[in-house]
Amino acid sequence: MPEQRVYNFAPGPATLPEEVLQQATRDIINWQDLGMGVMEVSHRGKAFMACYQEAVQDLRDLMAIPDDYAVLFLQGGAIGQNAAIPMNLMSLAKNGPKADFVVTGIWTEKSVKEAAKYGQAHIAATSQANGFTDIPARSTWQLSDDAAYVHICSNETVGGVEFQDIPKVNQPLVADVSSNILSRVWDIQQFGVLFGGAQKNIGPAGLGITIVRKDLLGHAMPITPMVWDWTKQAENDSMLNTPPTFGVYLAGAVFKWLKRQGGVAAMEKINIQKATMLYDCIDQSTLYTSKVAPTCRSRMNVTFYLKDESLNERFVEEAAKRGLANLKGHKSVGGMRASIYNAMPLAGVEALVHFMKEFERGV
Ligand SMILES: *Cc1c(COP(=O)(O)O)cnc(C)c1O
């Protein structure tokens, strides 16, 4: 073990619960007394199949996923699903393949670009004009009657913009939940599809999770790669090919950890506490500022700027010296970003706020 772990505010791959990592270091060598590590056993063997089924069930319990939704563990991350979604769903549109998009940042921009390869990607609303610092009001969305679905990103990881309520639409709602899955309580029935990569709020990169209402299955375009055909994967326990076994194992361990913390509602309470503490610090300061509209501020990715940008480097360096790592913002937006997913303890945010106040006093 390293002498000391730092508070890692990276956006993803991101910090994981230490007790889960400690368990994993043992299980990598010898899992369940098999004399073999978890990465070395057959995905179809008894031990791994049980681990897989438990991970699915624990996720169902945590998110209260109804039985009429399939839970898929897929490879290719969220970006892969940007292609899989139109291929699996766009044929549902009545006048040729088409979907609506609400663009709130670079992740939805990427989704639009990818979907446009398979059909019409109609932008129903966008906050591009103000630099993606808010979410267009629901009343302004120009939704189509003939779209197969409406695509949103529930939390834009780069800009730090998050839907506080799940919008109501007539078409099935498809949400990229990569960076705020399991951070807050949702009514799953408001969604047609939820999808995301695991490396923000769940586990290691390489695992993607897609939760899809079963009545939307069965419409994949013939060109759909087999491994991204949701219907075929749903019929085969997501095992049409060898699944990312270590990713599934670790996600399962995180799900168990979440259950021990009291589940998603308990995490949401702590997440509100952490985010409030940080935004209060920003709002009360004369050095720091947030560009995101207060009603759209992300609880997971807190973006902020130093009013004197010449201090950026010093801020990041001095923070790192105090064990506060990876605070630099995404290169496309600059500034700072503190990603405070479920696995970031309250103490980490307290330490960050303490440092920010101290830094401000010192300049
Ligand atoms: C990180 C991220 C992605 C990309 O995930 P990959 O696993 O790299 O494909 C997509 N959408 C959002 C919202 C993200 O935060």
The ligand as an SDF file (V2000), in Angstrom:
LIG
                    3D

 15 15  0  0  0  0  0  0  0  0999 V2000
  -16.8240   10.4070  -19.3770 C   0  0  0  0  0  0  0  0  0  0  0  0
  -18.1020   10.5900  -20.0710 C   0  0  0  0  0  0  0  0  0  0  0  0
  -18.3610    9.9780  -21.2990 C   0  0  0  0  0  0  0  0  0  0  0  0
  -17.3500    9.1230  -22.0150 C   0  0  0  0  0  0  0  0  0  0  0  0
  -17.2570    7.8540  -21.4660 O   0  0  0  0  0  0  0  0  0  0  0  0
  -16.3020    6.7560  -22.1360 P   0  0  0  0  0  0  0  0  0  0  0  0
  -16.3360    5.6400  -21.1760 O   0  0  0  0  0  0  0  0  0  0  0  0
  -14.9580    7.3760  -22.2940 O   0  0  0  0  0  0  0  0  0  0  0  0
  -16.8900    6.3840  -23.4440 O   0  0  0  0  0  0  0  0  0  0  0  0
  -19.5890   10.2060  -21.8890 C   0  0  0  0  0  0  0  0  0  0  0  0
  -20.5160   10.9720  -21.2990 N   0  0  0  0  0  0  0  0  0  0  0  0
  -20.3000   11.5770  -20.1150 C   0  0  0  0  0  0  0  0  0  0  0  0
  -21.3620   12.4060  -19.5070 C   0  0  0  0  0  0  0  0  0  0  0  0
  -19.0910   11.4010  -19.4580 C   0  0  0  0  0  0  0  0  0  0  0  0
  -18.8610   11.9990  -18.2890 O   0  0  0  0  0  0  0  0  0  0  0  0
  1  2  1  0
  2  3  1  0
  2 14  2  0
  3  4  1  0
  3 10  2  0
  4  5  1  0
  5  6  1  0
  6  7  2  0
  6  8  1  0
  6  9  1  0
 10 11  1  0
 11 12  2  0
 12 13  1  0
 12 14  1  0
 14 15  1  0
M  END
$$$$
